[in-house]
Every structure is written in C-alpha cells, then in structure tokens.
Amino acid sequence: MNGKSTPPQGVVGWETIVVLKQEEVPIRNGYDIGIGVAMATGSPMALGAIGEVTPPQVGTGGSGSFVFRRIETTQDLETELGIGADVSAGIGLFSASASLEFSKKCKVQSSSLTVLVSAVERHAFQQMDSPTMSEAAGKLTEEGKPLEEKFGEYFVRGINTGGRFFGVVRIDTKSVQSKMELHAALEGSYGPVSGEVRVNISEAMRKAEAHADAFILHDGGRIQTLPHSNDPVELTSQLYQAMDEWSATVKEDPVPFTVTLAPYSIALGPPPPNIADIEKQRRVLSRCAMLRSQMTDMLNLVEYALDPRHADEFESAPDGPDLAALRVALVSDLDVIEESASFAIENLKEARDPETYMRDIRGNADFRLTTLPANMPKQKAVKPSPAPAANAMPNLVGQLAQPVLDLLACINLEDVDHCLKMFADSAKALGIDSRALGDFFFVVLRSGVKPDIQGDPNRTGARIKGQFPPPGIPVEPLTVMRIEIE
C-alpha cells in the first residue's frame, strides 16, 4: 500500500517517505500465518492478525524449470536468494539465515567466473483474504500503545509452499583471457536450461583448464548427490544429477519457502507512529547490507590472491599493498558494518550508516571504510603456456651434428651431468640449451626409444637437416627417433 499522510512537525522531505507495503521474503523459523514480524530483525513476534485462511491454491506459478545465469557479485547472488537489500525491503538483513550463510560460502570474487542454476516450484499458496487485528494487538491499539514492541511492523499474511533450488559453480580461471574465453563459451547457454544447454556447459567446462567448486542450497525436494569432484566435467555432471533429484521429488515433498508480509494497516490497524524513523532505519540497514556485500567481494578477492594455490595467476606491482594487512582491515570493516547495523536496530532514531556511526557515535573523526588500492595484484592477462612435456622433441634442424650425436651417445651409457662435463667444449657450439637437450635424451633413451641416425655425422661441419618426430611432439616410449644428417 502506497500513500502519504500529514507530515510530522519538523520532518524534512516527508514526501519521499514510502509507507510500508506488502513484501515477499524467504520463510524463517517461527513464521506462520498471522504471526507478527519485526522489520529490522525479521524476527517472529506475537500473533498480530487473525482471519479466515483460504484453501491452498495449487499450481499458482513457477514451473520448476531451471535457469542458468552469470553471477558477478555477492549482491547479485543475494538478490537471487531473496535476501539482497534491493529485494528484501530491508527486512531481517542482519539476521542469520541459511541463505546468507550459503552466499558467504560461495566466495564470489572478480577474478573467478561464477554461474548460477536455479529453479522455483510454487506448489500451493494460501493467505488471509480479510485479516483483522488479533485480540491482543487490537487491545494494545485501543490503549493507544504502539504495536512494534510485541507485534512488529508486519504480519505473515500468506505462505508459498513448494521449493527452490540454487546451484552455484565458481570457476577459478588462470588468467583474464581464460575467464573471457570461458564466458564466451557459456554466454550462449545463459537462460532456460535444456538438454542442449547441459551439453554445451559440460563441453565448455571440459575445455576450461580451470578448477571449479560447486555449492547447493535447496528448499523442498530431496537431494542425494552433492557435487564434490575435482574434475570440472564430473563436477558438472554431479550438479545435473542433484538438479534431477530435486525436480523428481519437489512436488511430492514441498515445504513452505516464502511468505507474504503485510503491514497492519491491511488488518485495519494503525500505521506506525514513527514512520519517518522507520524509513530512515530501513535505508540505513539497506545501505549497510550493500556495503557488507561489497566488502565481502573485496575480502574474497584478497583471500584468493593470498592463497598459495593461486599465487602464479597474479602479477604484483613492486610497490603493491600488504595483502595480509589489507585482509585484516577488510575484516575489521565488516565488523564495523555489523556493529552499525546492530546500533540502528536497537536505536531507531539514531540510525547511521557505518562511516557516520564511527565518527558520531564512536568518536573516530577520520574513519573511512577500506577501499582496494589501485596497485592491487592484477590477474595475468594471458594464460601461461603449458610447460613442454619432458619427452617433447626439441628442434634439432640446423644444429651441428657432431655435438648433438656425441651427447646422445654418451647419455645412452652415462648420466647427464657426466656427459655435460665430458663434452663441455663441443656443447658450446650448440644453438640450444645443452642441459635441456641432455635431460631430453636421458628421458627418451631410458624409455626404450631407439635412435636412427641417417647420413654421415663425421663429415666436418655436417648439420642436421631433418628429424622425426617434429619439434614439440612427444617421443613415445619404445618408438624410433630419426635424425637426418645433410
């Protein structure tokens, strides 16, 4: 319900205040039709409204089909989960929930590619069509006392039964190029998930040369398969299996998963007497939630860059920041955001955003939230070339034949160090790394490879004119390696 009322004396900008309206939010423990709900915490309160509940309306929407999309920030994920500041109307943003913990666990950050597959099955919906105040709430109203302390600002008017499924895959790529190539391969699959899309996603994951982690959150239905494989293709298959298990069981095993919250004015109750303060508190809590999401993204990125498993993916500036100290600062800022949100919940009229809270309430006049410096380590632009296999054939064409064949003959009998010392002078004539060539000969000769020397290597100045296999191709065990002398 939207509208305006007479502005309280001294309130500036009254025309911008939005009166409380009906909202849909994820269900919490303790929610039931008629139960009051505190806006700031999302906590269930006393029974605030009563009325006849309509019979369940079956099949009111949501086909249970899956949609595939990219997630770029924690706030994107929270929006999909129904707990983002932009979709939750500021209700219970700082209360613990399975959805919030799931969002934290996914560790979304900008150097990785994160994708989401989700579905909603709305099995049935029921609500109070003509709610009225409960006896206790009505009595409090008659006495001219505010409802919020015992009954909150909202009551549960309706409940959706069915289920929802969220599968997040975070793909840790090795470079900006790798991430762009993977995004390009997946981009055509964003949207409804068909059999063809599943094949395309699996193929893109097969070519990704990246590490992937998968996370699942679901309401309703039953799942036995939890994706855990280190192989991206197998991990994707496990996710598909979990999706199929949920789809097959959610209709027979539905649960309440979202509720419709309504202000007491719908139940013929009075509007809150302090609507201006409530709206200010809502704005502050929404701001805190957005800052929390942004800080979480930054912290996830710093922790990713600090992880030894990902160190070679980044290029660091000589004057780059102390990442460990930056991590400590970001964790501290998240604590400040939580603290200022708690203060806003407990002190309605004094609600302040985190920076203002630290300056005005905590007395830290110069406080600023941390931002990432411009000289942060950058993810490498181009994916590194893979190291050649130990048995990959070097390019011998054009090399003087004598030093190559001397080294080959020696290593057929002795170790590499011995032969490099023995032929140190002649090896200087090689146009390639003598150590790398010696190591190659050692690997292939010890694997049963037979050299086939064609031509006269003893002719002064003779050079190699041909070889097999070609450069870069592995010389497989028990095969023949041919060297042609001009």
TORLUM-285990 format. One record per residue (C-alpha): residue in three letters; x, y, z. Coordinates in steps of 0.2 Angstrom, whole numbers, plus 5000, padded with zeros to 4 digits. Each point is the difference from the previous one (the first is absolute). Layout:
N
+------+------+------+------+
: type :    u :    v :    w :
+------+------+------+------+
:  Ala :    X :    Y :    Z :
...
+------+------+------+------+
! end
This chain:
486
+------+------+------+------+
: type :    u :    v :    w :
+------+------+------+------+
:  Met : 5000 : 5000 : 5000 :
:  Asn : 5007 : 5017 : 4995 :
:  Gly : 4995 : 5017 : 5005 :
:  Lys : 5003 : 5016 : 5010 :
:  Ser : 4994 : 5007 : 5017 :
:  Thr : 5002 : 5016 : 5009 :
:  Pro : 5018 : 5003 : 5003 :
:  Pro : 5006 : 5000 : 5018 :
:  Gln : 5006 : 5018 : 5006 :
:  Gly : 5018 : 5003 : 4996 :
:  Val : 5002 : 4985 : 4988 :
:  Val : 5009 : 5005 : 4984 :
:  Gly : 4997 : 4991 : 4983 :
:  Trp : 4984 : 4991 : 5006 :
:  Glu : 4994 : 4998 : 4983 :
:  Thr : 5014 : 4988 : 4996 :
:  Ile : 4995 : 4988 : 5014 :
:  Val : 4993 : 4984 : 4994 :
:  Val : 4986 : 4992 : 5011 :
:  Leu : 5002 : 4982 : 5004 :
:  Lys : 4993 : 4988 : 4987 :
:  Gln : 4998 : 4981 : 4997 :
:  Glu : 5017 : 4991 : 4998 :
:  Glu : 5005 : 4982 : 4995 :
:  Val : 5015 : 4993 : 5010 :
:  Pro : 5008 : 4983 : 5003 :
:  Ile : 4991 : 4991 : 5015 :
:  Arg : 5009 : 4999 : 5017 :
:  Asn : 4997 : 4989 : 5015 :
:  Gly : 4985 : 5005 : 5010 :
:  Tyr : 4991 : 5008 : 4985 :
:  Asp : 4982 : 4995 : 4998 :
:  Ile : 4984 : 5009 : 4994 :
:  Gly : 4995 : 5014 : 5011 :
:  Ile : 5017 : 5001 : 5009 :
:  Gly : 5008 : 5017 : 5002 :
:  Val : 5017 : 5004 : 4993 :
:  Ala : 5012 : 5013 : 5005 :
:  Met : 5006 : 5009 : 4985 :
:  Ala : 5018 : 5004 : 5006 :
:  Thr : 5004 : 4982 : 5006 :
:  Gly : 4988 : 4990 : 4990 :
:  Ser : 4996 : 4991 : 5017 :
:  Pro : 4983 : 4992 : 5003 :
:  Met : 4990 : 5009 : 5013 :
:  Ala : 4983 : 4997 : 5008 :
:  Leu : 4984 : 4996 : 4990 :
:  Gly : 4995 : 5016 : 4993 :
:  Ala : 4986 : 4996 : 4987 :
:  Ile : 4986 : 4988 : 4999 :
:  Gly : 4988 : 4995 : 4986 :
:  Glu : 4994 : 4986 : 4989 :
:  Val : 5013 : 4992 : 4990 :
:  Thr : 4996 : 4995 : 4982 :
:  Pro : 5002 : 4982 : 4995 :
:  Pro : 5017 : 4997 : 4991 :
:  Gln : 5000 : 5006 : 4982 :
:  Val : 5010 : 4986 : 4991 :
:  Gly : 5011 : 5004 : 4986 :
:  Thr : 5001 : 5019 : 5001 :
:  Gly : 5016 : 5003 : 4991 :
:  Gly : 5018 : 4994 : 4998 :
:  Ser : 5002 : 4985 : 4989 :
:  Gly : 5016 : 4993 : 5008 :
:  Ser : 5010 : 5002 : 4984 :
:  Phe : 5018 : 5005 : 5002 :
:  Val : 5008 : 5017 : 4995 :
:  Phe : 5019 : 5002 : 4997 :
:  Arg : 5008 : 5017 : 5003 :
:  Arg : 5016 : 5009 : 5004 :
:  Ile : 5003 : 5007 : 5018 :
:  Glu : 5012 : 5014 : 5001 :
:  Thr : 4999 : 5006 : 5018 :
:  Thr : 4994 : 4994 : 5017 :
:  Gln : 4986 : 5012 : 4998 :
:  Asp : 4994 : 4992 : 4984 :
:  Leu : 5000 : 4983 : 5009 :
:  Glu : 4990 : 5007 : 5015 :
:  Thr : 4988 : 5008 : 4988 :
:  Glu : 4996 : 4983 : 4993 :
:  Leu : 4999 : 4992 : 5017 :
:  Gly : 4987 : 5013 : 5005 :
:  Ile : 5011 : 5008 : 5014 :
:  Gly : 5008 : 5015 : 4990 :
:  Ala : 4997 : 5017 : 5006 :
:  Asp : 4991 : 5004 : 4984 :
:  Val : 4987 : 4986 : 5001 :
:  Ser : 4997 : 4997 : 5019 :
:  Ala : 4993 : 5017 : 5004 :
:  Gly : 5013 : 5001 : 5014 :
:  Ile : 4992 : 4986 : 5010 :
:  Gly : 5012 : 4990 : 5011 :
:  Leu : 5015 : 5004 : 4990 :
:  Phe : 5012 : 4997 : 5015 :
:  Ser : 4992 : 4985 : 5007 :
:  Ala : 5008 : 4983 : 4997 :
:  Ser : 4992 : 4989 : 4987 :
:  Ala : 5005 : 4985 : 4989 :
:  Ser : 4999 : 5011 : 4985 :
:  Leu : 5013 : 5013 : 5007 :
:  Glu : 5011 : 4986 : 5005 :
:  Phe : 4999 : 4992 : 4983 :
:  Ser : 5005 : 5017 : 4992 :
:  Lys : 5015 : 5001 : 5011 :
:  Lys : 5006 : 4982 : 4996 :
:  Cys : 4999 : 5003 : 4981 :
:  Lys : 5014 : 5014 : 5002 :
:  Val : 4996 : 5009 : 4984 :
:  Gln : 5014 : 5011 : 4994 :
:  Ser : 5005 : 5009 : 4984 :
:  Ser : 5015 : 4989 : 4994 :
:  Ser : 4989 : 4984 : 4999 :
:  Leu : 4985 : 4997 : 4989 :
:  Thr : 4984 : 4996 : 5010 :
:  Val : 4984 : 4993 : 4993 :
:  Leu : 4984 : 4995 : 5008 :
:  Val : 4986 : 4987 : 4995 :
:  Ser : 4984 : 5003 : 5009 :
:  Ala : 4982 : 4995 : 5000 :
:  Val : 4984 : 5003 : 5010 :
:  Glu : 4985 : 4989 : 5002 :
:  Arg : 4984 : 5008 : 5007 :
:  His : 4989 : 4986 : 5005 :
:  Ala : 4987 : 5009 : 5010 :
:  Phe : 4996 : 5017 : 5008 :
:  Gln : 4988 : 5004 : 5014 :
:  Gln : 4997 : 5017 : 5009 :
:  Met : 4988 : 5010 : 5010 :
:  Asp : 4989 : 5009 : 4988 :
:  Ser : 4992 : 5012 : 5013 :
:  Pro : 5011 : 5000 : 5015 :
:  Thr : 4996 : 5010 : 5016 :
:  Met : 5010 : 5004 : 5016 :
:  Ser : 5002 : 4986 : 5012 :
:  Glu : 4992 : 5003 : 5017 :
:  Ala : 5016 : 5004 : 5009 :
:  Ala : 5006 : 5012 : 4986 :
:  Gly : 4983 : 5008 : 4999 :
:  Lys : 5000 : 5003 : 5019 :
:  Leu : 5017 : 5008 : 4999 :
:  Thr : 4994 : 5011 : 4986 :
:  Glu : 4985 : 5005 : 5010 :
:  Glu : 5011 : 5005 : 5014 :
:  Gly : 5010 : 5012 : 4988 :
:  Lys : 5016 : 4990 : 5002 :
:  Pro : 5011 : 4996 : 4985 :
:  Leu : 5000 : 4982 : 4993 :
:  Glu : 5018 : 4998 : 4995 :
:  Glu : 5007 : 4994 : 5017 :
:  Lys : 4989 : 4985 : 5001 :
:  Phe : 4993 : 4998 : 4982 :
:  Gly : 5013 : 5008 : 4989 :
:  Glu : 4996 : 5010 : 4984 :
:  Tyr : 4994 : 4986 : 4989 :
:  Phe : 4990 : 4984 : 5002 :
:  Val : 5001 : 4984 : 4990 :
:  Arg : 4985 : 5001 : 4988 :
:  Gly : 5004 : 4986 : 4988 :
:  Ile : 5011 : 4985 : 4997 :
:  Asn : 5007 : 4992 : 4984 :
:  Thr : 5003 : 4981 : 5001 :
:  Gly : 5011 : 4991 : 4987 :
:  Gly : 5019 : 5002 : 4999 :
:  Arg : 5015 : 5009 : 4993 :
:  Phe : 5017 : 4994 : 4994 :
:  Phe : 5016 : 5010 : 4998 :
:  Gly : 5016 : 4992 : 4993 :
:  Val : 5015 : 5011 : 4999 :
:  Val : 5016 : 4996 : 4991 :
:  Arg : 5015 : 5011 : 5003 :
:  Ile : 5013 : 4997 : 4986 :
:  Asp : 5018 : 5005 : 5005 :
:  Thr : 5008 : 5005 : 4983 :
:  Lys : 5019 : 5003 : 4998 :
:  Ser : 4999 : 5016 : 4991 :
:  Val : 4989 : 5014 : 4993 :
:  Gln : 5001 : 4992 : 4983 :
:  Ser : 4994 : 4983 : 5007 :
:  Lys : 4985 : 5008 : 5009 :
:  Met : 4995 : 5009 : 4984 :
:  Glu : 5002 : 4985 : 4990 :
:  Leu : 4989 : 4990 : 5012 :
:  His : 4987 : 5014 : 5001 :
:  Ala : 4999 : 5000 : 4981 :
:  Ala : 4998 : 4981 : 5000 :
:  Leu : 4986 : 5001 : 5013 :
:  Glu : 4991 : 5016 : 4995 :
:  Gly : 4989 : 4992 : 4987 :
:  Ser : 4994 : 4988 : 5013 :
:  Tyr : 4994 : 5013 : 5012 :
:  Gly : 4981 : 4999 : 5002 :
:  Pro : 4988 : 4984 : 5002 :
:  Val : 5010 : 4984 : 5002 :
:  Ser : 4996 : 4987 : 4986 :
:  Gly : 5009 : 4984 : 4996 :
:  Glu : 5010 : 5009 : 4987 :
:  Val : 5005 : 5013 : 5013 :
:  Arg : 5006 : 4987 : 5012 :
:  Val : 5011 : 4993 : 4986 :
:  Asn : 5007 : 5017 : 4996 :
:  Ile : 5004 : 5004 : 5018 :
:  Ser : 5009 : 4983 : 5002 :
:  Glu : 5010 : 5003 : 4984 :
:  Ala : 5005 : 5017 : 5006 :
:  Met : 5006 : 4994 : 5017 :
:  Arg : 5010 : 4986 : 4991 :
:  Lys : 5010 : 5013 : 4991 :
:  Ala : 5001 : 5012 : 5014 :
:  Glu : 5017 : 4994 : 5008 :
:  Ala : 4994 : 5007 : 5016 :
:  His : 4995 : 4994 : 5018 :
:  Ala : 4982 : 5001 : 5005 :
:  Asp : 4990 : 4999 : 5016 :
:  Ala : 4981 : 4997 : 5001 :
:  Phe : 4988 : 5005 : 5014 :
:  Ile : 4982 : 4995 : 5002 :
:  Leu : 4985 : 5007 : 5010 :
:  His : 4983 : 4994 : 4998 :
:  Asp : 4983 : 5000 : 5009 :
:  Gly : 4988 : 4986 : 4997 :
:  Gly : 5004 : 4984 : 4990 :
:  Arg : 5013 : 4988 : 5004 :
:  Ile : 5019 : 5000 : 4994 :
:  Gln : 5012 : 4985 : 5002 :
:  Thr : 5014 : 5006 : 4989 :
:  Leu : 5011 : 5014 : 5006 :
:  Pro : 5013 : 5006 : 4987 :
:  His : 5017 : 4998 : 5006 :
:  Ser : 5011 : 4994 : 4986 :
:  Asn : 5017 : 5008 : 4996 :
:  Asp : 4996 : 4997 : 4981 :
:  Pro : 4990 : 5015 : 4994 :
:  Val : 4990 : 4989 : 4987 :
:  Glu : 4996 : 4987 : 5014 :
:  Leu : 4996 : 5014 : 5012 :
:  Thr : 4987 : 5006 : 4987 :
:  Ser : 4993 : 4983 : 4998 :
:  Gln : 4998 : 4999 : 5019 :
:  Leu : 4991 : 5016 : 5000 :
:  Tyr : 4988 : 4995 : 4986 :
:  Gln : 4996 : 4984 : 5010 :
:  Ala : 4996 : 5010 : 5015 :
:  Met : 4988 : 5011 : 4989 :
:  Asp : 4991 : 4985 : 4994 :
:  Glu : 4998 : 4993 : 5017 :
:  Trp : 4992 : 5016 : 5006 :
:  Ser : 4989 : 5001 : 4985 :
:  Ala : 4994 : 4982 : 5002 :
:  Thr : 4995 : 5003 : 5019 :
:  Val : 4995 : 5018 : 5003 :
:  Lys : 4982 : 4997 : 4995 :
:  Glu : 4998 : 4986 : 5012 :
:  Asp : 5011 : 5008 : 5014 :
:  Pro : 4995 : 5019 : 5000 :
:  Val : 5004 : 5011 : 5014 :
:  Pro : 4995 : 5018 : 5005 :
:  Phe : 5014 : 5011 : 4992 :
:  Thr : 4994 : 5018 : 4999 :
:  Val : 4987 : 5010 : 5009 :
:  Thr : 4991 : 5016 : 4996 :
:  Leu : 5002 : 5013 : 5013 :
:  Ala : 4987 : 5014 : 5002 :
:  Pro : 4999 : 5016 : 5010 :
:  Tyr : 4987 : 5001 : 5014 :
:  Ser : 4990 : 5013 : 4990 :
:  Ile : 4994 : 4986 : 4989 :
:  Ala : 4993 : 4992 : 5016 :
:  Leu : 4991 : 5016 : 5004 :
:  Gly : 5014 : 5005 : 5012 :
:  Pro : 5008 : 5017 : 5002 :
:  Pro : 5016 : 5004 : 4991 :
:  Pro : 5016 : 5001 : 5011 :
:  Pro : 5001 : 5017 : 5008 :
:  Asn : 5018 : 5002 : 4996 :
:  Ile : 4999 : 4996 : 4981 :
:  Ala : 5014 : 5013 : 4996 :
:  Asp : 5012 : 4992 : 5013 :
:  Ile : 4996 : 4983 : 4993 :
:  Glu : 5003 : 5005 : 4982 :
:  Lys : 5017 : 5007 : 5005 :
:  Gln : 5004 : 4984 : 5009 :
:  Arg : 4996 : 4990 : 4985 :
:  Arg : 5011 : 5011 : 4989 :
:  Val : 5014 : 4998 : 5012 :
:  Leu : 4999 : 4981 : 5001 :
:  Ser : 4998 : 4999 : 4981 :
:  Arg : 5016 : 5010 : 4999 :
:  Cys : 5009 : 4990 : 5012 :
:  Ala : 4995 : 4984 : 4991 :
:  Met : 5006 : 5006 : 4984 :
:  Leu : 5017 : 5006 : 5008 :
:  Arg : 5001 : 4982 : 5008 :
:  Ser : 4998 : 4992 : 4982 :
:  Gln : 5013 : 5012 : 4993 :
:  Met : 5013 : 4997 : 5014 :
:  Thr : 4997 : 4981 : 4999 :
:  Asp : 5004 : 5001 : 4981 :
:  Met : 5016 : 5009 : 5004 :
:  Leu : 5005 : 4988 : 5014 :
:  Asn : 4997 : 4985 : 4989 :
:  Leu : 5011 : 5007 : 4987 :
:  Val : 5014 : 5004 : 5012 :
:  Glu : 4999 : 4983 : 5008 :
:  Tyr : 5000 : 4992 : 4983 :
:  Ala : 5016 : 5009 : 4995 :
:  Leu : 5008 : 4995 : 5017 :
:  Asp : 4996 : 4982 : 4997 :
:  Pro : 5017 : 4991 : 4995 :
:  Arg : 4990 : 4990 : 4987 :
:  His : 4996 : 5016 : 4990 :
:  Ala : 5016 : 5010 : 5003 :
:  Asp : 5006 : 4997 : 4982 :
:  Glu : 4984 : 5007 : 4992 :
:  Phe : 5004 : 5018 : 5006 :
:  Glu : 5013 : 5013 : 4995 :
:  Ser : 5005 : 5011 : 5015 :
:  Ala : 5006 : 5017 : 4999 :
:  Pro : 5017 : 5004 : 5009 :
:  Asp : 4991 : 5012 : 5011 :
:  Gly : 4985 : 4989 : 5002 :
:  Pro : 4990 : 5000 : 5016 :
:  Asp : 5002 : 4988 : 5015 :
:  Leu : 4986 : 4988 : 4997 :
:  Ala : 5000 : 4993 : 5017 :
:  Ala : 4998 : 5017 : 5008 :
:  Leu : 4987 : 5004 : 4987 :
:  Arg : 4990 : 4984 : 5005 :
:  Val : 5001 : 5005 : 5018 :
:  Ala : 4993 : 5018 : 4996 :
:  Leu : 4986 : 4992 : 4989 :
:  Val : 4995 : 4988 : 5014 :
:  Ser : 5000 : 5015 : 5012 :
:  Asp : 4989 : 5010 : 4989 :
:  Leu : 4987 : 4985 : 4999 :
:  Asp : 5000 : 5001 : 5019 :
:  Val : 4996 : 5019 : 4999 :
:  Ile : 4986 : 4997 : 4988 :
:  Glu : 4992 : 4987 : 5011 :
:  Glu : 5002 : 5011 : 5015 :
:  Ser : 4992 : 5015 : 4992 :
:  Ala : 4986 : 4989 : 4994 :
:  Ser : 4997 : 4993 : 5018 :
:  Phe : 5000 : 5018 : 5006 :
:  Ala : 4987 : 5005 : 4987 :
:  Ile : 4989 : 4986 : 5005 :
:  Glu : 5001 : 5004 : 5019 :
:  Asn : 5000 : 5019 : 4998 :
:  Leu : 4986 : 5004 : 4987 :
:  Lys : 5002 : 5019 : 5001 :
:  Glu : 5019 : 5000 : 5000 :
:  Ala : 5003 : 4988 : 4985 :
:  Arg : 5016 : 5005 : 4990 :
:  Asp : 5009 : 4992 : 4986 :
:  Pro : 5017 : 4992 : 5005 :
:  Glu : 5012 : 5015 : 4996 :
:  Thr : 4988 : 5013 : 5009 :
:  Tyr : 4997 : 4988 : 5014 :
:  Met : 5019 : 4998 : 5003 :
:  Arg : 5003 : 5019 : 5000 :
:  Asp : 4984 : 5005 : 5010 :
:  Ile : 4998 : 4986 : 5012 :
:  Arg : 5017 : 4992 : 5002 :
:  Gly : 5009 : 5016 : 4999 :
:  Asn : 5012 : 4995 : 4986 :
:  Ala : 5000 : 5017 : 4990 :
:  Asp : 5011 : 4994 : 4985 :
:  Phe : 4992 : 4983 : 4998 :
:  Arg : 4998 : 4994 : 4982 :
:  Leu : 4996 : 4982 : 4994 :
:  Thr : 5014 : 4991 : 4990 :
:  Thr : 5000 : 5001 : 4982 :
:  Leu : 5012 : 4989 : 4989 :
:  Pro : 5015 : 5010 : 4994 :
:  Ala : 5004 : 5003 : 4982 :
:  Asn : 5016 : 4989 : 5001 :
:  Met : 4991 : 4984 : 5005 :
:  Pro : 5007 : 4984 : 4992 :
:  Lys : 4993 : 4998 : 4983 :
:  Gln : 4994 : 4984 : 4993 :
:  Lys : 5012 : 4995 : 4985 :
:  Ala : 4992 : 5006 : 4983 :
:  Val : 5006 : 4984 : 4990 :
:  Lys : 4999 : 4983 : 5006 :
:  Pro : 5018 : 4993 : 5002 :
:  Ser : 5006 : 4987 : 4987 :
:  Pro : 5001 : 4983 : 5007 :
:  Ala : 5017 : 4993 : 5003 :
:  Pro : 5006 : 4988 : 4986 :
:  Ala : 4999 : 4982 : 5005 :
:  Ala : 5017 : 4992 : 5005 :
:  Asn : 5000 : 4989 : 4985 :
:  Ala : 4995 : 5014 : 4987 :
:  Met : 5011 : 5000 : 4985 :
:  Pro : 5012 : 5015 : 5000 :
:  Asn : 5003 : 5009 : 4983 :
:  Leu : 5017 : 4993 : 4995 :
:  Val : 4999 : 5006 : 4981 :
:  Gly : 5015 : 5011 : 4996 :
:  Gln : 5011 : 4994 : 5015 :
:  Leu : 5017 : 4994 : 4998 :
:  Ala : 4999 : 4981 : 4999 :
:  Gln : 5016 : 4995 : 5010 :
:  Pro : 4996 : 5008 : 5017 :
:  Val : 4982 : 4994 : 4999 :
:  Leu : 5005 : 4982 : 4996 :
:  Asp : 5014 : 5000 : 5013 :
:  Leu : 4988 : 5005 : 5014 :
:  Leu : 4988 : 4987 : 4994 :
:  Ala : 5012 : 4986 : 5000 :
:  Cys : 5007 : 5004 : 5017 :
:  Ile : 4983 : 5002 : 5008 :
:  Asn : 4996 : 4983 : 4993 :
:  Leu : 5013 : 4993 : 5012 :
:  Glu : 5002 : 5013 : 5014 :
:  Asp : 4991 : 5013 : 5010 :
:  Val : 4997 : 5018 : 4994 :
:  Asp : 5012 : 5009 : 5011 :
:  His : 5014 : 4989 : 4995 :
:  Cys : 4997 : 5002 : 4982 :
:  Leu : 4998 : 5019 : 5001 :
:  Lys : 5017 : 5001 : 5009 :
:  Met : 5008 : 4988 : 4987 :
:  Phe : 4994 : 5010 : 4985 :
:  Ala : 5000 : 5017 : 5008 :
:  Asp : 5010 : 5008 : 4986 :
:  Ser : 4991 : 4993 : 4985 :
:  Ala : 4983 : 5004 : 5008 :
:  Lys : 5004 : 5018 : 4999 :
:  Ala : 4997 : 4999 : 4981 :
:  Leu : 4982 : 4995 : 5003 :
:  Gly : 4987 : 5012 : 4996 :
:  Ile : 4988 : 4993 : 5014 :
:  Asp : 5002 : 4997 : 5019 :
:  Ser : 5011 : 4986 : 5002 :
:  Arg : 4993 : 4995 : 5017 :
:  Ala : 4982 : 5000 : 4993 :
:  Leu : 5006 : 4989 : 4985 :
:  Gly : 5009 : 4988 : 5012 :
:  Asp : 4985 : 4998 : 5011 :
:  Phe : 4990 : 4996 : 4985 :
:  Phe : 5012 : 4987 : 4993 :
:  Phe : 5000 : 4992 : 5018 :
:  Val : 4981 : 4999 : 5001 :
:  Val : 4997 : 4993 : 4983 :
:  Leu : 5015 : 4988 : 4999 :
:  Arg : 4995 : 4993 : 5018 :
:  Ser : 4982 : 4997 : 4993 :
:  Gly : 5007 : 4988 : 4986 :
:  Val : 5000 : 5012 : 4986 :
:  Lys : 5012 : 4995 : 4986 :
:  Pro : 5010 : 5013 : 4991 :
:  Asp : 5001 : 4999 : 4981 :
:  Ile : 5015 : 5010 : 4993 :
:  Gln : 4999 : 5003 : 4981 :
:  Gly : 5015 : 5007 : 4990 :
:  Asp : 5018 : 5003 : 5005 :
:  Pro : 5002 : 5009 : 5016 :
:  Asn : 5019 : 5000 : 4999 :
:  Arg : 5001 : 5012 : 4985 :
:  Thr : 5008 : 5016 : 5007 :
:  Gly : 4986 : 5013 : 5002 :
:  Ala : 4986 : 4988 : 4997 :
:  Arg : 4983 : 5007 : 5006 :
:  Ile : 4983 : 4992 : 5004 :
:  Lys : 4988 : 5002 : 4985 :
:  Gly : 4985 : 4990 : 5006 :
:  Gln : 4993 : 4991 : 5015 :
:  Phe : 4985 : 4990 : 5006 :
:  Pro : 4989 : 5003 : 5010 :
:  Pro : 4998 : 5018 : 4996 :
:  Pro : 5005 : 5014 : 5013 :
:  Gly : 4988 : 5000 : 5015 :
:  Ile : 4993 : 4982 : 4997 :
:  Pro : 5003 : 4988 : 5014 :
:  Val : 5011 : 4985 : 4996 :
:  Glu : 4990 : 4986 : 5006 :
:  Pro : 5009 : 4985 : 5009 :
:  Leu : 5006 : 4986 : 4990 :
:  Thr : 4999 : 5010 : 4984 :
:  Val : 5014 : 5005 : 4987 :
:  Met : 5007 : 5018 : 5001 :
:  Arg : 5008 : 5004 : 4982 :
:  Ile : 5013 : 5013 : 4998 :
:  Glu : 5006 : 5004 : 4982 :
:  Ile : 5017 : 5007 : 4996 :
:  Glu : 5003 : 5011 : 4984 :
+------+------+------+------+
! end
